[in-house]
Amino acid sequence: MGESIRELWAIIAAGVAAVVWFSRLESRGIANAAEINRIWAQRKEDLQSAKDSRDRTDKRLDEISADIKDILRSLKE
């Protein structure tokens, strides 16, 4: 029994190392997937924020345009 373990220790060590490496690889993949989901959620929030900002700017520009038209009408009269 001791002789067979002595002969196979390199194979056993390689197997244990492979299991450890695969588990680390899997945990890194899970962490990357979570980070990708977080980035997509952040992107969605950023796009919504940019849309809201554009909408506010458009509304303000519409108000300014209406004010200018009122001023020009009053100057014509």
mmCIF file of the N, C-alpha and C atoms, coordinates in Angstrom:
data_MODEL
# 
_entry.id   MODEL 
# 
loop_
_atom_site.group_PDB 
_atom_site.id 
_atom_site.type_symbol 
_atom_site.label_atom_id 
_atom_site.label_alt_id 
_atom_site.label_comp_id 
_atom_site.label_asym_id 
_atom_site.label_entity_id 
_atom_site.label_seq_id 
_atom_site.pdbx_PDB_ins_code 
_atom_site.Cartn_x 
_atom_site.Cartn_y 
_atom_site.Cartn_z 
_atom_site.occupancy 
_atom_site.B_iso_or_equiv 
_atom_site.pdbx_formal_charge 
_atom_site.auth_seq_id 
_atom_site.auth_comp_id 
_atom_site.auth_asym_id 
_atom_site.auth_atom_id 
_atom_site.pdbx_PDB_model_num 
ATOM 1   N N  . MET A 1 1  ? 0.825   -1.192 0.000   1.00 0.00 ? 1  MET A N  1 
ATOM 2   C CA . MET A 1 1  ? 0.000   0.000  0.000   1.00 0.00 ? 1  MET A CA 1 
ATOM 3   C C  . MET A 1 1  ? 0.866   1.252  0.000   1.00 0.00 ? 1  MET A C  1 
ATOM 4   N N  . GLY A 1 2  ? 1.860   1.297  0.864   1.00 0.00 ? 2  GLY A N  1 
ATOM 5   C CA . GLY A 1 2  ? 2.758   2.434  0.942   1.00 0.00 ? 2  GLY A CA 1 
ATOM 6   C C  . GLY A 1 2  ? 3.550   2.606  -0.339  1.00 0.00 ? 2  GLY A C  1 
ATOM 7   N N  . GLU A 1 3  ? 3.937   1.496  -0.935  1.00 0.00 ? 3  GLU A N  1 
ATOM 8   C CA . GLU A 1 3  ? 4.690   1.563  -2.192  1.00 0.00 ? 3  GLU A CA 1 
ATOM 9   C C  . GLU A 1 3  ? 3.831   2.122  -3.319  1.00 0.00 ? 3  GLU A C  1 
ATOM 10  N N  . SER A 1 4  ? 2.565   1.734  -3.397  1.00 0.00 ? 4  SER A N  1 
ATOM 11  C CA . SER A 1 4  ? 1.701   2.223  -4.478  1.00 0.00 ? 4  SER A CA 1 
ATOM 12  C C  . SER A 1 4  ? 1.438   3.723  -4.329  1.00 0.00 ? 4  SER A C  1 
ATOM 13  N N  . ILE A 1 5  ? 1.302   4.202  -3.098  1.00 0.00 ? 5  ILE A N  1 
ATOM 14  C CA . ILE A 1 5  ? 1.111   5.633  -2.875  1.00 0.00 ? 5  ILE A CA 1 
ATOM 15  C C  . ILE A 1 5  ? 2.375   6.386  -3.257  1.00 0.00 ? 5  ILE A C  1 
ATOM 16  N N  . ARG A 1 6  ? 3.522   5.822  -2.913  1.00 0.00 ? 6  ARG A N  1 
ATOM 17  C CA . ARG A 1 6  ? 4.790   6.449  -3.253  1.00 0.00 ? 6  ARG A CA 1 
ATOM 18  C C  . ARG A 1 6  ? 4.961   6.530  -4.765  1.00 0.00 ? 6  ARG A C  1 
ATOM 19  N N  . GLU A 1 7  ? 4.475   5.540  -5.474  1.00 0.00 ? 7  GLU A N  1 
ATOM 20  C CA . GLU A 1 7  ? 4.602   5.528  -6.934  1.00 0.00 ? 7  GLU A CA 1 
ATOM 21  C C  . GLU A 1 7  ? 3.593   6.471  -7.591  1.00 0.00 ? 7  GLU A C  1 
ATOM 22  N N  . LEU A 1 8  ? 2.427   6.653  -6.968  1.00 0.00 ? 8  LEU A N  1 
ATOM 23  C CA . LEU A 1 8  ? 1.347   7.436  -7.585  1.00 0.00 ? 8  LEU A CA 1 
ATOM 24  C C  . LEU A 1 8  ? 1.187   8.834  -6.985  1.00 0.00 ? 8  LEU A C  1 
ATOM 25  N N  . TRP A 1 9  ? 2.078   9.277  -6.106  1.00 0.00 ? 9  TRP A N  1 
ATOM 26  C CA . TRP A 1 9  ? 1.903   10.561 -5.433  1.00 0.00 ? 9  TRP A CA 1 
ATOM 27  C C  . TRP A 1 9  ? 1.861   11.718 -6.412  1.00 0.00 ? 9  TRP A C  1 
ATOM 28  N N  . ALA A 1 10 ? 2.626   11.662 -7.481  1.00 0.00 ? 10 ALA A N  1 
ATOM 29  C CA . ALA A 1 10 ? 2.627   12.760 -8.456  1.00 0.00 ? 10 ALA A CA 1 
ATOM 30  C C  . ALA A 1 10 ? 1.277   12.853 -9.162  1.00 0.00 ? 10 ALA A C  1 
ATOM 31  N N  . ILE A 1 11 ? 0.680   11.712 -9.484  1.00 0.00 ? 11 ILE A N  1 
ATOM 32  C CA . ILE A 1 11 ? -0.623  11.696 -10.147 1.00 0.00 ? 11 ILE A CA 1 
ATOM 33  C C  . ILE A 1 11 ? -1.697  12.196 -9.179  1.00 0.00 ? 11 ILE A C  1 
ATOM 34  N N  . ILE A 1 12 ? -1.623  11.779 -7.916  1.00 0.00 ? 12 ILE A N  1 
ATOM 35  C CA . ILE A 1 12 ? -2.587  12.222 -6.913  1.00 0.00 ? 12 ILE A CA 1 
ATOM 36  C C  . ILE A 1 12 ? -2.450  13.733 -6.692  1.00 0.00 ? 12 ILE A C  1 
ATOM 37  N N  . ALA A 1 13 ? -1.232  14.213 -6.587  1.00 0.00 ? 13 ALA A N  1 
ATOM 38  C CA . ALA A 1 13 ? -1.007  15.648 -6.395  1.00 0.00 ? 13 ALA A CA 1 
ATOM 39  C C  . ALA A 1 13 ? -1.517  16.436 -7.593  1.00 0.00 ? 13 ALA A C  1 
ATOM 40  N N  . ALA A 1 14 ? -1.294  15.929 -8.791  1.00 0.00 ? 14 ALA A N  1 
ATOM 41  C CA . ALA A 1 14 ? -1.790  16.605 -9.999  1.00 0.00 ? 14 ALA A CA 1 
ATOM 42  C C  . ALA A 1 14 ? -3.314  16.634 -10.001 1.00 0.00 ? 14 ALA A C  1 
ATOM 43  N N  . GLY A 1 15 ? -3.950  15.553 -9.574  1.00 0.00 ? 15 GLY A N  1 
ATOM 44  C CA . GLY A 1 15 ? -5.408  15.510 -9.507  1.00 0.00 ? 15 GLY A CA 1 
ATOM 45  C C  . GLY A 1 15 ? -5.956  16.515 -8.509  1.00 0.00 ? 15 GLY A C  1 
ATOM 46  N N  . VAL A 1 16 ? -5.346  16.612 -7.335  1.00 0.00 ? 16 VAL A N  1 
ATOM 47  C CA . VAL A 1 16 ? -5.777  17.574 -6.326  1.00 0.00 ? 16 VAL A CA 1 
ATOM 48  C C  . VAL A 1 16 ? -5.573  18.995 -6.839  1.00 0.00 ? 16 VAL A C  1 
ATOM 49  N N  . ALA A 1 17 ? -4.426  19.239 -7.469  1.00 0.00 ? 17 ALA A N  1 
ATOM 50  C CA . ALA A 1 17 ? -4.155  20.567 -8.028  1.00 0.00 ? 17 ALA A CA 1 
ATOM 51  C C  . ALA A 1 17 ? -5.175  20.923 -9.105  1.00 0.00 ? 17 ALA A C  1 
ATOM 52  N N  . ALA A 1 18 ? -5.548  19.944 -9.927  1.00 0.00 ? 18 ALA A N  1 
ATOM 53  C CA . ALA A 1 18 ? -6.535  20.190 -10.983 1.00 0.00 ? 18 ALA A CA 1 
ATOM 54  C C  . ALA A 1 18 ? -7.896  20.534 -10.377 1.00 0.00 ? 18 ALA A C  1 
ATOM 55  N N  . VAL A 1 19 ? -8.289  19.841 -9.329  1.00 0.00 ? 19 VAL A N  1 
ATOM 56  C CA . VAL A 1 19 ? -9.574  20.125 -8.676  1.00 0.00 ? 19 VAL A CA 1 
ATOM 57  C C  . VAL A 1 19 ? -9.562  21.528 -8.081  1.00 0.00 ? 19 VAL A C  1 
ATOM 58  N N  . VAL A 1 20 ? -8.473  21.902 -7.428  1.00 0.00 ? 20 VAL A N  1 
ATOM 59  C CA . VAL A 1 20 ? -8.362  23.239 -6.849  1.00 0.00 ? 20 VAL A CA 1 
ATOM 60  C C  . VAL A 1 20 ? -8.404  24.289 -7.959  1.00 0.00 ? 20 VAL A C  1 
ATOM 61  N N  . TRP A 1 21 ? -7.670  24.044 -9.034  1.00 0.00 ? 21 TRP A N  1 
ATOM 62  C CA . TRP A 1 21 ? -7.628  25.001 -10.147 1.00 0.00 ? 21 TRP A CA 1 
ATOM 63  C C  . TRP A 1 21 ? -9.015  25.155 -10.777 1.00 0.00 ? 21 TRP A C  1 
ATOM 64  N N  . PHE A 1 22 ? -9.713  24.041 -10.987 1.00 0.00 ? 22 PHE A N  1 
ATOM 65  C CA . PHE A 1 22 ? -11.061 24.119 -11.568 1.00 0.00 ? 22 PHE A CA 1 
ATOM 66  C C  . PHE A 1 22 ? -12.028 24.861 -10.647 1.00 0.00 ? 22 PHE A C  1 
ATOM 67  N N  . SER A 1 23 ? -11.922 24.653 -9.353  1.00 0.00 ? 23 SER A N  1 
ATOM 68  C CA . SER A 1 23 ? -12.831 25.357 -8.426  1.00 0.00 ? 23 SER A CA 1 
ATOM 69  C C  . SER A 1 23 ? -12.528 26.855 -8.429  1.00 0.00 ? 23 SER A C  1 
ATOM 70  N N  . ARG A 1 24 ? -11.257 27.242 -8.489  1.00 0.00 ? 24 ARG A N  1 
ATOM 71  C CA . ARG A 1 24 ? -10.915 28.660 -8.573  1.00 0.00 ? 24 ARG A CA 1 
ATOM 72  C C  . ARG A 1 24 ? -11.414 29.256 -9.889  1.00 0.00 ? 24 ARG A C  1 
ATOM 73  N N  . LEU A 1 25 ? -11.270 28.494 -10.964 1.00 0.00 ? 25 LEU A N  1 
ATOM 74  C CA . LEU A 1 25 ? -11.740 28.957 -12.268 1.00 0.00 ? 25 LEU A CA 1 
ATOM 75  C C  . LEU A 1 25 ? -13.253 29.168 -12.256 1.00 0.00 ? 25 LEU A C  1 
ATOM 76  N N  . GLU A 1 26 ? -13.977 28.251 -11.644 1.00 0.00 ? 26 GLU A N  1 
ATOM 77  C CA . GLU A 1 26 ? -15.429 28.368 -11.556 1.00 0.00 ? 26 GLU A CA 1 
ATOM 78  C C  . GLU A 1 26 ? -15.832 29.578 -10.724 1.00 0.00 ? 26 GLU A C  1 
ATOM 79  N N  . SER A 1 27 ? -15.159 29.788 -9.587  1.00 0.00 ? 27 SER A N  1 
ATOM 80  C CA . SER A 1 27 ? -15.511 30.937 -8.756  1.00 0.00 ? 27 SER A CA 1 
ATOM 81  C C  . SER A 1 27 ? -15.184 32.246 -9.475  1.00 0.00 ? 27 SER A C  1 
ATOM 82  N N  . ARG A 1 28 ? -14.124 32.269 -10.247 1.00 0.00 ? 28 ARG A N  1 
ATOM 83  C CA . ARG A 1 28 ? -13.801 33.471 -11.017 1.00 0.00 ? 28 ARG A CA 1 
ATOM 84  C C  . ARG A 1 28 ? -14.867 33.713 -12.087 1.00 0.00 ? 28 ARG A C  1 
ATOM 85  N N  . GLY A 1 29 ? -15.336 32.658 -12.714 1.00 0.00 ? 29 GLY A N  1 
ATOM 86  C CA . GLY A 1 29 ? -16.408 32.799 -13.707 1.00 0.00 ? 29 GLY A CA 1 
ATOM 87  C C  . GLY A 1 29 ? -17.691 33.321 -13.092 1.00 0.00 ? 29 GLY A C  1 
ATOM 88  N N  . ILE A 1 30 ? -18.027 32.846 -11.908 1.00 0.00 ? 30 ILE A N  1 
ATOM 89  C CA . ILE A 1 30 ? -19.228 33.325 -11.210 1.00 0.00 ? 30 ILE A CA 1 
ATOM 90  C C  . ILE A 1 30 ? -19.073 34.797 -10.851 1.00 0.00 ? 30 ILE A C  1 
ATOM 91  N N  . ALA A 1 31 ? -17.886 35.175 -10.364 1.00 0.00 ? 31 ALA A N  1 
ATOM 92  C CA . ALA A 1 31 ? -17.643 36.574 -10.009 1.00 0.00 ? 31 ALA A CA 1 
ATOM 93  C C  . ALA A 1 31 ? -17.723 37.465 -11.255 1.00 0.00 ? 31 ALA A C  1 
ATOM 94  N N  . ASN A 1 32 ? -17.182 36.999 -12.364 1.00 0.00 ? 32 ASN A N  1 
ATOM 95  C CA . ASN A 1 32 ? -17.248 37.782 -13.602 1.00 0.00 ? 32 ASN A CA 1 
ATOM 96  C C  . ASN A 1 32 ? -18.687 37.940 -14.087 1.00 0.00 ? 32 ASN A C  1 
ATOM 97  N N  . ALA A 1 33 ? -19.479 36.893 -13.967 1.00 0.00 ? 33 ALA A N  1 
ATOM 98  C CA . ALA A 1 33 ? -20.885 36.976 -14.372 1.00 0.00 ? 33 ALA A CA 1 
ATOM 99  C C  . ALA A 1 33 ? -21.634 37.993 -13.514 1.00 0.00 ? 33 ALA A C  1 
ATOM 100 N N  . ALA A 1 34 ? -21.355 37.996 -12.226 1.00 0.00 ? 34 ALA A N  1 
ATOM 101 C CA . ALA A 1 34 ? -21.997 38.967 -11.337 1.00 0.00 ? 34 ALA A CA 1 
ATOM 102 C C  . ALA A 1 34 ? -21.571 40.391 -11.698 1.00 0.00 ? 34 ALA A C  1 
ATOM 103 N N  . GLU A 1 35 ? -20.298 40.579 -12.020 1.00 0.00 ? 35 GLU A N  1 
ATOM 104 C CA . GLU A 1 35 ? -19.805 41.898 -12.397 1.00 0.00 ? 35 GLU A CA 1 
ATOM 105 C C  . GLU A 1 35 ? -20.431 42.371 -13.711 1.00 0.00 ? 35 GLU A C  1 
ATOM 106 N N  . ILE A 1 36 ? -20.588 41.463 -14.652 1.00 0.00 ? 36 ILE A N  1 
ATOM 107 C CA . ILE A 1 36 ? -21.230 41.813 -15.925 1.00 0.00 ? 36 ILE A CA 1 
ATOM 108 C C  . ILE A 1 36 ? -22.674 42.241 -15.685 1.00 0.00 ? 36 ILE A C  1 
ATOM 109 N N  . ASN A 1 37 ? -23.384 41.523 -14.840 1.00 0.00 ? 37 ASN A N  1 
ATOM 110 C CA . ASN A 1 37 ? -24.766 41.905 -14.521 1.00 0.00 ? 37 ASN A CA 1 
ATOM 111 C C  . ASN A 1 37 ? -24.820 43.268 -13.850 1.00 0.00 ? 37 ASN A C  1 
ATOM 112 N N  . ARG A 1 38 ? -23.864 43.553 -12.960 1.00 0.00 ? 38 ARG A N  1 
ATOM 113 C CA . ARG A 1 38 ? -23.814 44.845 -12.301 1.00 0.00 ? 38 ARG A CA 1 
ATOM 114 C C  . ARG A 1 38 ? -23.552 45.964 -13.306 1.00 0.00 ? 38 ARG A C  1 
ATOM 115 N N  . ILE A 1 39 ? -22.651 45.700 -14.239 1.00 0.00 ? 39 ILE A N  1 
ATOM 116 C CA . ILE A 1 39 ? -22.330 46.710 -15.254 1.00 0.00 ? 39 ILE A CA 1 
ATOM 117 C C  . ILE A 1 39 ? -23.534 46.967 -16.159 1.00 0.00 ? 39 ILE A C  1 
ATOM 118 N N  . TRP A 1 40 ? -24.267 45.920 -16.533 1.00 0.00 ? 40 TRP A N  1 
ATOM 119 C CA . TRP A 1 40 ? -25.462 46.114 -17.371 1.00 0.00 ? 40 TRP A CA 1 
ATOM 120 C C  . TRP A 1 40 ? -26.518 46.931 -16.628 1.00 0.00 ? 40 TRP A C  1 
ATOM 121 N N  . ALA A 1 41 ? -26.681 46.654 -15.338 1.00 0.00 ? 41 ALA A N  1 
ATOM 122 C CA . ALA A 1 41 ? -27.649 47.427 -14.547 1.00 0.00 ? 41 ALA A CA 1 
ATOM 123 C C  . ALA A 1 41 ? -27.213 48.888 -14.459 1.00 0.00 ? 41 ALA A C  1 
ATOM 124 N N  . GLN A 1 42 ? -25.915 49.118 -14.259 1.00 0.00 ? 42 GLN A N  1 
ATOM 125 C CA . GLN A 1 42 ? -25.400 50.482 -14.204 1.00 0.00 ? 42 GLN A CA 1 
ATOM 126 C C  . GLN A 1 42 ? -25.606 51.182 -15.538 1.00 0.00 ? 42 GLN A C  1 
ATOM 127 N N  . ARG A 1 43 ? -25.395 50.456 -16.630 1.00 0.00 ? 43 ARG A N  1 
ATOM 128 C CA . ARG A 1 43 ? -25.596 51.028 -17.966 1.00 0.00 ? 43 ARG A CA 1 
ATOM 129 C C  . ARG A 1 43 ? -27.049 51.440 -18.156 1.00 0.00 ? 43 ARG A C  1 
ATOM 130 N N  . LYS A 1 44 ? -27.968 50.575 -17.704 1.00 0.00 ? 44 LYS A N  1 
ATOM 131 C CA . LYS A 1 44 ? -29.387 50.891 -17.820 1.00 0.00 ? 44 LYS A CA 1 
ATOM 132 C C  . LYS A 1 44 ? -29.719 52.160 -17.040 1.00 0.00 ? 44 LYS A C  1 
ATOM 133 N N  . GLU A 1 45 ? -29.184 52.272 -15.826 1.00 0.00 ? 45 GLU A N  1 
ATOM 134 C CA . GLU A 1 45 ? -29.413 53.471 -15.021 1.00 0.00 ? 45 GLU A CA 1 
ATOM 135 C C  . GLU A 1 45 ? -28.816 54.703 -15.700 1.00 0.00 ? 45 GLU A C  1 
ATOM 136 N N  . ASP A 1 46 ? -27.615 54.563 -16.254 1.00 0.00 ? 46 ASP A N  1 
ATOM 137 C CA . ASP A 1 46 ? -26.964 55.689 -16.926 1.00 0.00 ? 46 ASP A CA 1 
ATOM 138 C C  . ASP A 1 46 ? -27.757 56.139 -18.147 1.00 0.00 ? 46 ASP A C  1 
ATOM 139 N N  . LEU A 1 47 ? -28.265 55.178 -18.914 1.00 0.00 ? 47 LEU A N  1 
ATOM 140 C CA . LEU A 1 47 ? -29.064 55.533 -20.091 1.00 0.00 ? 47 LEU A CA 1 
ATOM 141 C C  . LEU A 1 47 ? -30.342 56.259 -19.686 1.00 0.00 ? 47 LEU A C  1 
ATOM 142 N N  . GLN A 1 48 ? -30.982 55.804 -18.614 1.00 0.00 ? 48 GLN A N  1 
ATOM 143 C CA . GLN A 1 48 ? -32.200 56.457 -18.138 1.00 0.00 ? 48 GLN A CA 1 
ATOM 144 C C  . GLN A 1 48 ? -31.895 57.866 -17.653 1.00 0.00 ? 48 GLN A C  1 
ATOM 145 N N  . SER A 1 49 ? -30.793 58.014 -16.946 1.00 0.00 ? 49 SER A N  1 
ATOM 146 C CA . SER A 1 49 ? -30.398 59.339 -16.461 1.00 0.00 ? 49 SER A CA 1 
ATOM 147 C C  . SER A 1 49 ? -30.120 60.287 -17.622 1.00 0.00 ? 49 SER A C  1 
ATOM 148 N N  . ALA A 1 50 ? -29.430 59.797 -18.639 1.00 0.00 ? 50 ALA A N  1 
ATOM 149 C CA . ALA A 1 50 ? -29.140 60.625 -19.815 1.00 0.00 ? 50 ALA A CA 1 
ATOM 150 C C  . ALA A 1 50 ? -30.429 61.008 -20.538 1.00 0.00 ? 50 ALA A C  1 
ATOM 151 N N  . LYS A 1 51 ? -31.379 60.068 -20.633 1.00 0.00 ? 51 LYS A N  1 
ATOM 152 C CA . LYS A 1 51 ? -32.658 60.359 -21.290 1.00 0.00 ? 51 LYS A CA 1 
ATOM 153 C C  . LYS A 1 51 ? -33.422 61.428 -20.512 1.00 0.00 ? 51 LYS A C  1 
ATOM 154 N N  . ASP A 1 52 ? -33.444 61.280 -19.188 1.00 0.00 ? 52 ASP A N  1 
ATOM 155 C CA . ASP A 1 52 ? -34.132 62.275 -18.360 1.00 0.00 ? 52 ASP A CA 1 
ATOM 156 C C  . ASP A 1 52 ? -33.503 63.656 -18.522 1.00 0.00 ? 52 ASP A C  1 
ATOM 157 N N  . SER A 1 53 ? -32.193 63.689 -18.570 1.00 0.00 ? 53 SER A N  1 
ATOM 158 C CA . SER A 1 53 ? -31.494 64.961 -18.735 1.00 0.00 ? 53 SER A CA 1 
ATOM 159 C C  . SER A 1 53 ? -31.814 65.587 -20.093 1.00 0.00 ? 53 SER A C  1 
ATOM 160 N N  . ARG A 1 54 ? -31.812 64.763 -21.137 1.00 0.00 ? 54 ARG A N  1 
ATOM 161 C CA . ARG A 1 54 ? -32.173 65.275 -22.475 1.00 0.00 ? 54 ARG A CA 1 
ATOM 162 C C  . ARG A 1 54 ? -33.606 65.778 -22.503 1.00 0.00 ? 54 ARG A C  1 
ATOM 163 N N  . ASP A 1 55 ? -34.509 65.064 -21.847 1.00 0.00 ? 55 ASP A N  1 
ATOM 164 C CA . ASP A 1 55 ? -35.905 65.495 -21.810 1.00 0.00 ? 55 ASP A CA 1 
ATOM 165 C C  . ASP A 1 55 ? -36.048 66.846 -21.107 1.00 0.00 ? 55 ASP A C  1 
ATOM 166 N N  . ARG A 1 56 ? -35.328 67.025 -19.992 1.00 0.00 ? 56 ARG A N  1 
ATOM 167 C CA . ARG A 1 56 ? -35.367 68.306 -19.297 1.00 0.00 ? 56 ARG A CA 1 
ATOM 168 C C  . ARG A 1 56 ? -34.805 69.422 -20.174 1.00 0.00 ? 56 ARG A C  1 
ATOM 169 N N  . THR A 1 57 ? -33.712 69.134 -20.870 1.00 0.00 ? 57 THR A N  1 
ATOM 170 C CA . THR A 1 57 ? -33.110 70.136 -21.759 1.00 0.00 ? 57 THR A CA 1 
ATOM 171 C C  . THR A 1 57 ? -34.050 70.478 -22.900 1.00 0.00 ? 57 THR A C  1 
ATOM 172 N N  . ASP A 1 58 ? -34.680 69.454 -23.490 1.00 0.00 ? 58 ASP A N  1 
ATOM 173 C CA . ASP A 1 58 ? -35.634 69.696 -24.574 1.00 0.00 ? 58 ASP A CA 1 
ATOM 174 C C  . ASP A 1 58 ? -36.809 70.546 -24.097 1.00 0.00 ? 58 ASP A C  1 
ATOM 175 N N  . LYS A 1 59 ? -37.311 70.257 -22.908 1.00 0.00 ? 59 LYS A N  1 
ATOM 176 C CA . LYS A 1 59 ? -38.430 71.027 -22.365 1.00 0.00 ? 59 LYS A CA 1 
ATOM 177 C C  . LYS A 1 59 ? -38.016 72.486 -22.169 1.00 0.00 ? 59 LYS A C  1 
ATOM 178 N N  . ARG A 1 60 ? -36.820 72.671 -21.619 1.00 0.00 ? 60 ARG A N  1 
ATOM 179 C CA . ARG A 1 60 ? -36.339 74.042 -21.388 1.00 0.00 ? 60 ARG A CA 1 
ATOM 180 C C  . ARG A 1 60 ? -36.140 74.778 -22.715 1.00 0.00 ? 60 ARG A C  1 
ATOM 181 N N  . LEU A 1 61 ? -35.614 74.083 -23.725 1.00 0.00 ? 61 LEU A N  1 
ATOM 182 C CA . LEU A 1 61 ? -35.437 74.712 -25.035 1.00 0.00 ? 61 LEU A CA 1 
ATOM 183 C C  . LEU A 1 61 ? -36.779 75.065 -25.672 1.00 0.00 ? 61 LEU A C  1 
ATOM 184 N N  . ASP A 1 62 ? -37.775 74.213 -25.462 1.00 0.00 ? 62 ASP A N  1 
ATOM 185 C CA . ASP A 1 62 ? -39.114 74.528 -25.970 1.00 0.00 ? 62 ASP A CA 1 
ATOM 186 C C  . ASP A 1 62 ? -39.658 75.790 -25.297 1.00 0.00 ? 62 ASP A C  1 
ATOM 187 N N  . GLU A 1 63 ? -39.431 75.917 -23.978 1.00 0.00 ? 63 GLU A N  1 
ATOM 188 C CA . GLU A 1 63 ? -39.884 77.110 -23.264 1.00 0.00 ? 63 GLU A CA 1 
ATOM 189 C C  . GLU A 1 63 ? -39.167 78.358 -23.781 1.00 0.00 ? 63 GLU A C  1 
ATOM 190 N N  . ILE A 1 64 ? -37.867 78.239 -24.002 1.00 0.00 ? 64 ILE A N  1 
ATOM 191 C CA . ILE A 1 64 ? -37.098 79.377 -24.512 1.00 0.00 ? 64 ILE A CA 1 
ATOM 192 C C  . ILE A 1 64 ? -37.574 79.760 -25.912 1.00 0.00 ? 64 ILE A C  1 
ATOM 193 N N  . SER A 1 65 ? -37.822 78.765 -26.733 1.00 0.00 ? 65 SER A N  1 
ATOM 194 C CA . SER A 1 65 ? -38.316 79.019 -28.088 1.00 0.00 ? 65 SER A CA 1 
ATOM 195 C C  . SER A 1 65 ? -39.668 79.736 -28.050 1.00 0.00 ? 65 SER A C  1 
ATOM 196 N N  . ALA A 1 66 ? -40.555 79.276 -27.185 1.00 0.00 ? 66 ALA A N  1 
ATOM 197 C CA . ALA A 1 66 ? -41.867 79.918 -27.058 1.00 0.00 ? 66 ALA A CA 1 
ATOM 198 C C  . ALA A 1 66 ? -41.716 81.354 -26.574 1.00 0.00 ? 66 ALA A C  1 
ATOM 199 N N  . ASP A 1 67 ? -40.812 81.583 -25.616 1.00 0.00 ? 67 ASP A N  1 
ATOM 200 C CA . ASP A 1 67 ? -40.570 82.945 -25.126 1.00 0.00 ? 67 ASP A CA 1 
ATOM 201 C C  . ASP A 1 67 ? -40.049 83.848 -26.241 1.00 0.00 ? 67 ASP A C  1 
ATOM 202 N N  . ILE A 1 68 ? -39.141 83.339 -27.042 1.00 0.00 ? 68 ILE A N  1 
ATOM 203 C CA . ILE A 1 68 ? -38.594 84.131 -28.153 1.00 0.00 ? 68 ILE A CA 1 
ATOM 204 C C  . ILE A 1 68 ? -39.688 84.460 -29.165 1.00 0.00 ? 68 ILE A C  1 
ATOM 205 N N  . LYS A 1 69 ? -40.541 83.483 -29.446 1.00 0.00 ? 69 LYS A N  1 
ATOM 206 C CA . LYS A 1 69 ? -41.637 83.726 -30.389 1.00 0.00 ? 69 LYS A CA 1 
ATOM 207 C C  . LYS A 1 69 ? -42.584 84.795 -29.840 1.00 0.00 ? 69 LYS A C  1 
ATOM 208 N N  . ASP A 1 70 ? -42.870 84.740 -28.540 1.00 0.00 ? 70 ASP A N  1 
ATOM 209 C CA . ASP A 1 70 ? -43.728 85.759 -27.917 1.00 0.00 ? 70 ASP A CA 1 
ATOM 210 C C  . ASP A 1 70 ? -43.100 87.142 -28.023 1.00 0.00 ? 70 ASP A C  1 
ATOM 211 N N  . ILE A 1 71 ? -41.814 87.215 -27.770 1.00 0.00 ? 71 ILE A N  1 
ATOM 212 C CA . ILE A 1 71 ? -41.109 88.517 -27.864 1.00 0.00 ? 71 ILE A CA 1 
ATOM 213 C C  . ILE A 1 71 ? -41.147 89.045 -29.287 1.00 0.00 ? 71 ILE A C  1 
ATOM 214 N N  . LEU A 1 72 ? -40.915 88.169 -30.258 1.00 0.00 ? 72 LEU A N  1 
ATOM 215 C CA . LEU A 1 72 ? -40.931 88.611 -31.662 1.00 0.00 ? 72 LEU A CA 1 
ATOM 216 C C  . LEU A 1 72 ? -42.335 89.061 -32.085 1.00 0.00 ? 72 LEU A C  1 
ATOM 217 N N  . ARG A 1 73 ? -43.359 88.353 -31.591 1.00 0.00 ? 73 ARG A N  1 
ATOM 218 C CA . ARG A 1 73 ? -44.740 88.765 -31.909 1.00 0.00 ? 73 ARG A CA 1 
ATOM 219 C C  . ARG A 1 73 ? -45.037 90.142 -31.308 1.00 0.00 ? 73 ARG A C  1 
ATOM 220 N N  . SER A 1 74 ? -44.568 90.339 -30.097 1.00 0.00 ? 74 SER A N  1 
ATOM 221 C CA . SER A 1 74 ? -44.833 91.620 -29.450 1.00 0.00 ? 74 SER A CA 1 
ATOM 222 C C  . SER A 1 74 ? -44.077 92.770 -30.151 1.00 0.00 ? 74 SER A C  1 
ATOM 223 N N  . LEU A 1 75 ? -42.931 92.451 -30.730 1.00 0.00 ? 75 LEU A N  1 
ATOM 224 C CA . LEU A 1 75 ? -42.177 93.481 -31.457 1.00 0.00 ? 75 LEU A CA 1 
ATOM 225 C C  . LEU A 1 75 ? -42.861 93.825 -32.779 1.00 0.00 ? 75 LEU A C  1 
ATOM 226 N N  . LYS A 1 76 ? -43.530 92.851 -33.400 1.00 0.00 ? 76 LYS A N  1 
ATOM 227 C CA . LYS A 1 76 ? -44.241 93.101 -34.663 1.00 0.00 ? 76 LYS A CA 1 
ATOM 228 C C  . LYS A 1 76 ? -45.416 94.042 -34.450 1.00 0.00 ? 76 LYS A C  1 
ATOM 229 N N  . GLU A 1 77 ? -46.042 93.927 -33.318 1.00 0.00 ? 77 GLU A N  1 
ATOM 230 C CA . GLU A 1 77 ? -47.260 94.707 -33.062 1.00 0.00 ? 77 GLU A CA 1 
ATOM 231 C C  . GLU A 1 77 ? -47.000 96.105 -32.750 1.00 0.00 ? 77 GLU A C  1 
# 
